[in-house]
Amino acid sequence: MTPKDTTAECEEARLLLQAELDGELEPARIAGLAAHVAACPACAATRQELGALSRQLRGAMAYHPAPDRLRAAVRTRLGAPPAGPPRWRAPAAGFAAGFALAACLALVVVLPRQGDAPVDELVASHIRALQATHLLDVASTDQHTVKPWFDGRLDFAPPVRDLAADGFVLEGGRLDYLDGRPVAALVYRRARHVLNLFIWPTAEGDAPPGASTTQGYIALRWTEAGMRHAVVSDLNRAELDRFVRLWRDKRDTPG
């Protein structure tokens, strides 16, 4: 049973936790929420419960692309009415059906894929780590120190790669929370730019990197070897693309 706290601050925090899990909370609010949760056992327990419920719901929902027939039907319904009856005599049921089809299509298109994390959530986690001075749980440039640190703290073993020779210095790692579950966050630095590389398991097959941009940050996401990867930084796109190429080309060293 979650410990109860009736303070106004905790009541507000519980509402913000739901928005955070939905990827709808602004980065500035996320930083304040993180500080409150860190100091409040009741809200920390609530966050765990909400996260578990989110994972359960996501696991139960199947993702299906809209079939061509549905897309065609929506376009037809939203287009001009067929010749014949005047516009004012067009059946109301036809409009209602078209609206319902459009709503279904929008639902299918907008829902994220299972195991994915919205770009706003990724960027918010990146900003929160910088603002809340919680960038590192384990500080080390040695991949053989960082990788074993995750043992027993996660239900998977994230890969850790040394890219210092190519100008991307490993600074360490930490535990983070994305898509309703704990994830590994590896921290790299390129000059004055910090890169957060988030890694967590996925059942999806390999997929090439895809880019998203928001609030001046770039997020590149891809899957390989049963792991979803997402790197976020204010580094320029060419350098971030180079980081991803180097990461994907370099094999893990045992240890």
Residue frames as qw, qx, qy, qz and C-alpha x, y, z in Angstrom:
[[0.000, 0.889, 0.457, 0.000, 0.00, 0.00, 0.00],
 [0.406, 0.524, -0.037, 0.747, 1.40, 3.42, -0.93],
 [0.306, -0.394, -0.473, 0.726, 2.17, 5.67, 2.06],
 [0.080, 0.830, 0.484, 0.265, -0.29, 8.58, 2.17],
 [0.323, -0.259, -0.139, 0.900, 0.70, 12.23, 2.35],
 [0.157, 0.787, 0.597, 0.011, -2.06, 14.82, 2.20],
 [0.215, -0.589, 0.060, 0.777, 0.12, 17.90, 1.69],
 [0.514, 0.777, 0.105, -0.348, -0.73, 20.12, -1.26],
 [0.078, 0.696, -0.638, -0.321, 2.76, 19.62, -2.65],
 [0.315, -0.113, 0.939, 0.077, 2.33, 15.85, -2.73],
 [0.552, 0.556, 0.557, -0.275, -1.12, 16.11, -4.29],
 [0.394, 0.823, -0.200, -0.358, 0.32, 18.25, -7.07],
 [0.108, -0.536, 0.808, 0.218, 3.29, 15.89, -7.46],
 [0.521, 0.144, 0.840, -0.057, 1.00, 12.90, -8.00],
 [0.564, 0.740, 0.266, -0.252, -0.73, 14.73, -10.85],
 [0.198, 0.821, -0.465, -0.265, 2.60, 15.71, -12.37],
 [0.405, -0.306, 0.855, 0.109, 3.84, 12.11, -12.16],
 [0.644, 0.443, 0.619, -0.076, 1.03, 11.01, -14.44],
 [0.430, 0.881, -0.044, -0.191, 1.87, 13.75, -16.93],
 [0.137, -0.700, 0.671, 0.203, 5.55, 12.79, -16.78],
 [0.553, -0.030, 0.829, 0.075, 4.81, 9.15, -17.61],
 [0.585, 0.663, 0.464, -0.048, 2.74, 10.32, -20.60],
 [0.557, 0.093, 0.284, 0.775, 5.64, 12.46, -21.83],
 [0.049, 0.809, 0.413, 0.415, 3.57, 15.64, -21.40],
 [0.471, -0.818, -0.143, 0.296, 5.54, 17.42, -18.67],
 [0.340, 0.895, -0.194, 0.215, 7.81, 20.36, -19.44],
 [0.722, 0.216, -0.454, 0.476, 11.52, 19.87, -18.64],
 [0.008, -0.483, 0.380, -0.789, 11.53, 22.67, -16.05],
 [0.737, -0.373, 0.098, -0.554, 8.66, 21.03, -14.15],
 [0.934, 0.037, -0.352, 0.052, 10.36, 17.61, -14.41],
 [0.434, 0.384, -0.527, 0.621, 13.46, 18.92, -12.61],
 [0.341, -0.401, 0.365, -0.768, 11.37, 20.18, -9.70],
 [0.901, -0.155, -0.102, -0.393, 9.35, 16.98, -9.60],
 [0.800, 0.210, -0.502, 0.254, 12.52, 14.87, -9.50],
 [0.134, 0.397, -0.546, 0.725, 13.78, 16.84, -6.50],
 [0.620, -0.304, 0.218, -0.690, 10.48, 16.35, -4.65],
 [0.945, -0.004, -0.256, -0.201, 10.29, 12.61, -5.39],
 [0.602, 0.337, -0.586, 0.426, 13.87, 12.13, -4.22],
 [0.005, -0.275, 0.572, -0.773, 12.94, 13.59, -0.83],
 [0.640, -0.085, 0.229, -0.728, 9.44, 12.11, -0.48],
 [0.179, -0.112, 0.977, 0.014, 9.06, 8.34, 0.10],
 [0.504, 0.451, 0.610, -0.413, 5.30, 8.51, -0.49],
 [0.519, 0.729, -0.105, -0.433, 5.62, 10.09, -3.92],
 [0.067, 0.510, -0.827, -0.229, 8.54, 7.82, -4.80],
 [0.355, 0.099, 0.920, -0.133, 6.31, 4.82, -4.08],
 [0.540, 0.633, 0.334, -0.443, 3.53, 6.36, -6.16],
 [0.321, 0.697, -0.482, -0.423, 5.94, 6.80, -9.04],
 [0.109, -0.256, 0.955, 0.103, 6.91, 3.13, -8.87],
 [0.450, 0.355, 0.767, -0.288, 3.26, 2.04, -8.85],
 [0.490, 0.733, 0.063, -0.468, 2.37, 4.28, -11.79],
 [0.160, 0.605, -0.699, -0.345, 5.40, 3.05, -13.70],
 [0.262, -0.036, 0.964, -0.017, 4.44, -0.58, -13.12],
 [0.501, 0.558, 0.552, -0.365, 0.88, 0.13, -14.27],
 [0.369, 0.752, -0.260, -0.480, 2.19, 1.92, -17.37],
 [0.008, 0.406, -0.879, -0.250, 4.40, -1.04, -18.29],
 [0.382, 0.210, 0.882, -0.178, 1.47, -3.42, -17.78],
 [0.496, 0.690, 0.299, -0.435, -0.79, -1.37, -20.03],
 [0.274, 0.705, -0.498, -0.424, 1.84, -0.96, -22.73],
 [0.151, -0.249, 0.949, 0.122, 2.52, -4.67, -22.69],
 [0.439, 0.378, 0.779, -0.241, -1.16, -5.42, -23.21],
 [0.448, 0.757, 0.090, -0.468, -1.58, -3.04, -26.15],
 [0.704, 0.151, 0.524, 0.456, -0.73, -4.23, -29.62],
 [0.065, 0.644, -0.197, -0.737, 0.54, -1.79, -32.24],
 [0.586, 0.381, 0.674, 0.241, -0.98, -2.15, -35.69],
 [0.076, -0.206, 0.310, 0.925, -0.32, 0.16, -38.63],
 [0.551, 0.470, 0.287, -0.627, -3.45, 1.48, -40.29],
 [0.582, 0.195, 0.717, 0.330, -4.28, -0.71, -43.32],
 [0.107, -0.009, 0.435, 0.894, -4.51, 0.89, -46.74],
 [0.159, -0.542, -0.730, -0.384, -8.28, 0.35, -46.86],
 [0.324, -0.737, -0.462, 0.371, -8.75, 2.30, -43.64],
 [0.267, -0.391, 0.131, 0.871, -6.58, 5.15, -44.88],
 [0.012, 0.204, 0.627, 0.752, -8.53, 5.27, -48.14],
 [0.235, -0.663, -0.703, -0.100, -11.83, 5.25, -46.26],
 [0.312, -0.663, -0.278, 0.621, -10.73, 8.15, -44.06],
 [0.164, -0.206, 0.338, 0.904, -9.61, 10.19, -47.05],
 [0.091, -0.394, -0.731, -0.549, -12.91, 9.48, -48.78],
 [0.295, -0.710, -0.621, 0.150, -14.97, 10.43, -45.75],
 [0.295, -0.649, -0.118, 0.691, -13.07, 13.67, -45.21],
 [0.219, 0.002, 0.502, 0.837, -13.24, 14.65, -48.89],
 [0.382, 0.074, -0.134, -0.912, -16.05, 16.25, -50.91],
 [0.626, 0.167, 0.648, -0.401, -19.44, 14.50, -50.74],
 [0.362, 0.135, 0.808, 0.445, -20.42, 12.38, -53.75],
 [0.218, 0.005, -0.338, -0.916, -22.40, 13.92, -56.57],
 [0.286, -0.411, -0.841, -0.206, -26.17, 13.62, -56.30],
 [0.344, -0.781, -0.513, 0.094, -27.88, 14.81, -53.12],
 [0.063, 0.865, -0.114, 0.485, -27.32, 18.47, -52.13],
 [0.333, 0.336, -0.652, 0.592, -24.79, 19.06, -49.39],
 [0.380, -0.300, 0.406, -0.775, -27.47, 19.86, -46.82],
 [0.890, -0.064, -0.059, -0.449, -29.14, 16.51, -47.46],
 [0.512, 0.371, -0.757, 0.163, -26.01, 14.40, -46.91],
 [0.779, -0.458, -0.415, -0.105, -26.80, 11.84, -44.17],
 [0.321, -0.813, 0.373, -0.311, -25.56, 12.75, -40.72],
 [0.930, -0.258, 0.261, 0.028, -24.62, 9.10, -40.19],
 [0.797, 0.476, -0.033, 0.370, -22.06, 9.38, -42.98],
 [0.094, 0.811, -0.315, 0.484, -20.34, 12.28, -41.26],
 [0.682, -0.588, 0.344, -0.264, -20.37, 10.45, -37.94],
 [0.975, 0.033, 0.149, 0.161, -18.84, 7.35, -39.53],
 [0.590, 0.647, -0.151, 0.459, -16.17, 9.45, -41.20],
 [0.224, -0.801, 0.346, -0.435, -15.35, 11.17, -37.93],
 [0.866, -0.387, 0.297, -0.111, -15.08, 7.81, -36.17],
 [0.906, 0.291, 0.041, 0.303, -12.77, 6.47, -38.87],
 [0.307, 0.774, -0.244, 0.497, -10.59, 9.56, -38.65],
 [0.510, -0.706, 0.354, -0.340, -10.40, 9.20, -34.87],
 [0.965, -0.138, 0.215, 0.061, -9.39, 5.54, -35.19],
 [0.744, 0.517, -0.068, 0.417, -6.70, 6.39, -37.73],
 [0.001, -0.825, 0.305, -0.476, -5.37, 9.17, -35.54],
 [0.754, -0.544, 0.311, -0.196, -5.22, 6.80, -32.56],
 [0.961, 0.097, 0.132, 0.223, -3.27, 4.22, -34.55],
 [0.568, 0.646, -0.111, 0.498, -0.83, 6.77, -35.93],
 [0.151, -0.822, 0.264, -0.481, -0.25, 8.74, -32.71],
 [0.860, -0.483, 0.150, -0.071, 0.28, 5.85, -30.30],
 [0.050, 0.727, -0.682, -0.063, 4.03, 5.18, -29.87],
 [0.762, 0.171, -0.619, -0.082, 5.39, 1.77, -30.60],
 [0.841, -0.536, -0.051, -0.045, 5.60, -0.55, -27.65],
 [0.825, -0.243, 0.039, 0.509, 8.98, -0.13, -25.98],
 [0.399, 0.523, 0.094, 0.747, 9.59, 3.30, -27.50],
 [0.296, -0.606, -0.384, 0.631, 9.96, 6.57, -25.61],
 [0.279, 0.910, 0.282, 0.119, 8.66, 9.93, -26.88],
 [0.554, 0.429, -0.125, 0.703, 11.34, 12.40, -27.86],
 [0.249, -0.766, 0.077, -0.588, 10.04, 14.91, -25.29],
 [0.851, -0.522, 0.030, -0.057, 10.59, 12.33, -22.55],
 [0.851, 0.113, -0.049, 0.511, 14.13, 11.64, -23.77],
 [0.272, 0.602, -0.085, 0.746, 15.02, 15.33, -23.88],
 [0.519, -0.737, 0.021, -0.433, 13.41, 15.92, -20.49],
 [0.919, -0.348, -0.021, 0.184, 15.55, 13.16, -18.96],
 [0.665, 0.330, -0.056, 0.667, 18.65, 14.65, -20.57],
 [0.024, -0.699, 0.065, -0.712, 17.87, 18.13, -19.20],
 [0.729, -0.639, -0.045, -0.242, 16.89, 16.77, -15.78],
 [0.901, -0.134, -0.102, 0.400, 20.23, 14.99, -15.47],
 [0.454, 0.414, -0.079, 0.785, 22.08, 18.22, -16.20],
 [0.237, -0.671, -0.005, -0.702, 19.96, 20.44, -13.96],
 [0.791, -0.556, -0.054, -0.248, 19.56, 18.14, -10.98],
 [0.008, -0.712, 0.685, -0.150, 23.32, 17.49, -10.72],
 [0.775, -0.138, 0.595, -0.161, 22.59, 13.78, -11.02],
 [0.564, 0.619, -0.427, -0.343, 24.48, 13.12, -14.21],
 [0.531, 0.352, -0.767, 0.072, 26.51, 10.19, -12.91],
 [0.854, -0.464, 0.065, -0.227, 25.97, 7.32, -10.48],
 [0.849, -0.232, 0.256, 0.399, 29.30, 5.80, -11.46],
 [0.222, 0.936, -0.213, -0.174, 32.04, 8.14, -12.65],
 [0.648, -0.341, 0.586, 0.349, 34.72, 6.44, -14.73],
 [0.423, 0.650, -0.396, -0.493, 36.29, 6.59, -18.19],
 [0.041, -0.280, 0.953, 0.104, 36.91, 2.84, -18.04],
 [0.685, -0.030, -0.387, -0.617, 34.22, 0.76, -19.75],
 [0.614, -0.025, -0.779, 0.125, 35.29, -2.24, -17.62],
 [0.065, -0.096, -0.624, 0.773, 34.30, -0.27, -14.52],
 [0.428, 0.093, 0.013, -0.899, 31.08, 1.21, -15.86],
 [0.619, 0.008, -0.631, -0.468, 29.64, -1.95, -17.40],
 [0.451, -0.153, -0.845, 0.244, 29.87, -4.17, -14.26],
 [0.094, 0.014, 0.432, -0.897, 28.35, -1.37, -12.18],
 [0.586, -0.025, -0.211, -0.782, 24.96, -2.05, -13.80],
 [0.487, -0.035, -0.872, -0.032, 25.02, -5.70, -12.72],
 [0.266, -0.374, -0.789, 0.408, 22.22, -6.33, -10.25],
 [0.081, 0.395, 0.235, -0.884, 20.79, -2.85, -10.78],
 [0.546, 0.342, -0.258, -0.720, 19.05, -3.64, -14.08],
 [0.824, 0.073, 0.531, -0.181, 17.39, -6.75, -15.49],
 [0.807, 0.558, 0.079, 0.175, 19.63, -6.57, -18.57],
 [0.634, -0.415, 0.203, 0.621, 23.31, -5.97, -19.36],
 [0.380, 0.907, 0.055, -0.173, 23.78, -2.78, -21.39],
 [0.790, 0.282, 0.039, 0.543, 26.73, -2.56, -23.79],
 [0.239, -0.918, 0.075, 0.309, 29.40, 0.00, -22.91],
 [0.786, 0.419, 0.144, 0.432, 31.88, 1.14, -25.55],
 [0.438, -0.622, 0.094, 0.642, 35.07, 3.19, -25.38],
 [0.530, 0.725, 0.308, 0.314, 35.11, 5.90, -28.05],
 [0.347, -0.837, 0.059, 0.420, 37.75, 8.17, -26.48],
 [0.517, -0.173, 0.509, 0.666, 40.18, 7.64, -29.36],
 [0.225, 0.509, 0.605, 0.569, 37.53, 9.12, -31.65],
 [0.027, 0.293, -0.054, 0.954, 36.88, 12.17, -29.49],
 [0.629, -0.484, -0.228, -0.564, 33.88, 10.97, -27.47],
 [0.171, 0.322, -0.784, 0.503, 35.04, 10.41, -23.90],
 [0.619, -0.454, -0.627, -0.136, 33.08, 8.08, -21.64],
 [0.094, -0.539, 0.396, -0.737, 32.46, 9.81, -18.30],
 [0.170, -0.036, 0.864, -0.473, 30.37, 7.13, -16.59],
 [0.342, -0.308, -0.740, -0.491, 26.76, 6.07, -16.27],
 [0.299, -0.052, 0.527, -0.794, 23.64, 6.13, -14.14],
 [0.118, 0.417, 0.901, 0.002, 20.22, 4.59, -13.75],
 [0.240, 0.076, -0.088, -0.964, 17.38, 6.53, -15.37],
 [0.369, 0.372, 0.789, -0.321, 13.68, 6.00, -15.96],
 [0.272, 0.284, -0.410, -0.823, 12.04, 6.01, -19.41],
 [0.562, 0.007, -0.637, -0.528, 8.98, 4.51, -21.02],
 [0.796, -0.409, 0.001, -0.447, 7.75, 3.31, -17.62],
 [0.967, -0.146, -0.104, 0.181, 10.87, 1.28, -16.78],
 [0.449, -0.754, 0.327, 0.350, 14.46, 1.63, -15.50],
 [0.772, 0.609, -0.026, 0.178, 17.06, 2.12, -18.24],
 [0.702, -0.289, 0.079, 0.646, 20.82, 2.51, -18.49],
 [0.240, 0.970, 0.027, 0.018, 22.17, 5.98, -19.25],
 [0.767, -0.079, 0.093, 0.630, 25.75, 6.25, -20.48],
 [0.004, 0.969, 0.042, -0.243, 27.33, 9.68, -20.42],
 [0.718, 0.181, 0.213, 0.637, 29.83, 10.78, -23.05],
 [0.069, -0.877, -0.052, 0.473, 31.43, 14.17, -23.61],
 [0.630, 0.434, 0.291, 0.575, 32.58, 15.85, -26.81],
 [0.199, 0.407, -0.101, 0.886, 34.42, 19.08, -25.90],
 [0.190, -0.069, 0.465, -0.862, 31.82, 20.99, -23.83],
 [0.669, -0.045, -0.291, -0.682, 28.86, 18.95, -25.07],
 [0.405, -0.152, 0.837, -0.336, 27.29, 16.18, -22.97],
 [0.566, 0.060, -0.632, -0.526, 25.73, 13.17, -24.68],
 [0.571, -0.140, 0.657, -0.472, 23.26, 10.95, -22.84],
 [0.450, 0.160, -0.782, -0.402, 22.93, 7.52, -24.42],
 [0.664, -0.133, 0.461, -0.573, 19.88, 5.66, -23.08],
 [0.375, 0.207, -0.869, -0.248, 19.70, 1.87, -23.55],
 [0.588, -0.066, 0.607, -0.531, 16.94, -0.62, -22.70],
 [0.306, 0.029, 0.926, 0.217, 15.67, -3.96, -24.05],
 [0.566, 0.350, -0.046, -0.745, 13.20, -4.29, -26.89],
 [0.699, 0.138, 0.702, -0.013, 11.51, -7.16, -28.71],
 [0.565, 0.782, 0.027, -0.260, 11.72, -5.28, -32.00],
 [0.860, 0.207, 0.179, 0.430, 14.19, -6.11, -34.75],
 [0.455, -0.282, 0.125, 0.836, 17.13, -3.95, -35.79],
 [0.274, 0.878, 0.380, 0.096, 16.24, -0.54, -37.17],
 [0.526, 0.325, -0.019, 0.786, 18.46, 2.28, -38.51],
 [0.206, -0.348, -0.373, 0.835, 18.81, 5.60, -36.68],
 [0.040, 0.744, 0.513, 0.427, 15.99, 8.11, -36.90],
 [0.285, 0.036, -0.264, 0.921, 16.32, 11.73, -35.81],
 [0.189, -0.828, -0.507, -0.149, 13.99, 14.03, -33.88],
 [0.319, 0.213, -0.209, 0.900, 14.61, 17.61, -32.76],
 [0.342, -0.803, -0.434, -0.225, 12.96, 19.59, -29.97],
 [0.432, -0.897, -0.022, 0.090, 13.94, 22.55, -27.79],
 [0.164, 0.867, -0.470, -0.005, 17.29, 22.78, -29.53],
 [0.481, -0.398, 0.781, -0.023, 18.24, 19.18, -28.71],
 [0.626, 0.326, -0.575, -0.414, 18.66, 16.32, -31.16],
 [0.696, -0.214, 0.640, -0.247, 17.65, 12.74, -30.36],
 [0.497, 0.372, -0.697, -0.359, 18.82, 9.85, -32.54],
 [0.726, -0.163, 0.542, -0.390, 17.06, 6.52, -31.93],
 [0.596, 0.355, -0.658, -0.294, 17.81, 3.06, -33.28],
 [0.867, -0.300, 0.317, -0.241, 17.62, -0.62, -32.31],
 [0.564, 0.501, -0.657, -0.013, 20.27, -3.31, -32.54],
 [0.407, 0.150, -0.856, 0.281, 20.90, -6.68, -30.92],
 [0.464, -0.534, -0.707, 0.010, 17.67, -6.59, -28.90],
 [0.325, -0.495, -0.337, 0.732, 18.40, -3.16, -27.42],
 [0.194, 0.891, 0.319, 0.258, 16.80, 0.20, -28.07],
 [0.527, -0.184, -0.079, 0.826, 19.25, 3.09, -28.12],
 [0.092, 0.916, 0.310, 0.238, 18.56, 6.82, -27.90],
 [0.543, -0.154, -0.125, 0.816, 21.29, 9.46, -27.73],
 [0.006, -0.934, -0.338, -0.112, 20.38, 13.05, -26.85],
 [0.537, -0.319, -0.013, 0.780, 22.61, 16.12, -27.01],
 [0.215, 0.912, 0.108, -0.333, 22.88, 19.72, -28.13],
 [0.431, -0.341, 0.602, 0.579, 25.83, 18.63, -30.27],
 [0.430, 0.474, -0.294, -0.710, 25.46, 19.42, -33.96],
 [0.908, 0.202, 0.149, -0.337, 23.81, 16.82, -36.18],
 [0.674, 0.564, -0.476, 0.025, 26.94, 15.86, -38.12],
 [0.042, 0.486, -0.775, 0.402, 28.88, 15.09, -34.94],
 [0.659, -0.109, 0.538, -0.514, 25.97, 13.21, -33.40],
 [0.890, 0.365, -0.122, -0.244, 25.61, 11.11, -36.57],
 [0.455, 0.569, -0.655, 0.201, 29.33, 10.36, -36.32],
 [0.341, -0.366, 0.712, -0.492, 28.92, 9.23, -32.70],
 [0.849, 0.099, 0.306, -0.419, 26.17, 6.82, -33.69],
 [0.785, 0.505, -0.352, -0.065, 28.23, 5.41, -36.59],
 [0.188, 0.543, -0.744, 0.341, 31.21, 4.88, -34.30],
 [0.556, -0.224, 0.604, -0.525, 29.05, 3.25, -31.64],
 [0.897, 0.236, 0.144, -0.344, 27.42, 0.87, -34.11],
 [0.696, 0.569, -0.437, 0.036, 30.71, -0.05, -35.78],
 [0.057, 0.545, -0.736, 0.397, 32.60, -0.78, -32.55],
 [0.754, -0.215, -0.611, -0.112, 32.24, -4.15, -30.93],
 [0.626, -0.731, 0.131, -0.239, 32.07, -4.69, -27.20],
 [0.364, 0.473, -0.743, 0.302, 35.24, -5.67, -25.41],
 [0.723, -0.390, -0.570, -0.014, 34.59, -8.43, -22.86],
 [0.358, 0.083, -0.519, 0.772, 34.73, -7.26, -19.29]]
